[in-house]
Amino acid sequence: MTAHADLTRNQSLVLDRLEKAEAPLSAYAILDQLREEGLRAPLQVYRALDKLLDMGLAHRLESLNAFVACARPNCHASGLIAFAICEKCGQVAEFSDDIVHERLHDWAHREGFVVSRTTMEIRGSCRACAA
């Protein structure tokens, strides 16, 4: 289990499950996998996920309604979090691109749009599945 001093037992269990997952997990998949650890209610998982999201230790993939552990420490500092999602195998790659971030920032500035966060999801095939 991942050791984070600021995390509750449930948060640590959920983060550990996300870190070991080979693909994004829904809250209910996490719950199913952690029943033997004492988690019984969806609310326990959702509370843990909310805290992990707030702390930047996990991300929600909106298009999949699923969660992944953060692959890049301090990624929130970059201002842009992007995910490439393979539609065939489910692999998710997390990355950031300074040029894309700059263009989005410039657009928001011109339009007077105040950005609270920027998350992009790109769907397609990973290198292995495309071969």
Secondary structure as GFF3:
##gff-version 3
##sequence-region A 1 131
A	DSSP	alpha_helix	9	20	.	.	.	ID=ss1
A	DSSP	alpha_helix	27	34	.	.	.	ID=ss2
A	DSSP	three_ten_helix	35	37	.	.	.	ID=ss3
A	DSSP	alpha_helix	42	54	.	.	.	ID=ss4
A	DSSP	beta_strand	58	61	.	.	.	ID=ss5
A	DSSP	beta_strand	66	69	.	.	.	ID=ss6
A	DSSP	three_ten_helix	75	78	.	.	.	ID=ss7
A	DSSP	beta_strand	81	86	.	.	.	ID=ss8
A	DSSP	beta_strand	92	95	.	.	.	ID=ss9
A	DSSP	alpha_helix	98	111	.	.	.	ID=ss10
A	DSSP	beta_strand	119	124	.	.	.	ID=ss11
A	DSSP	alpha_helix	127	130	.	.	.	ID=ss12
###
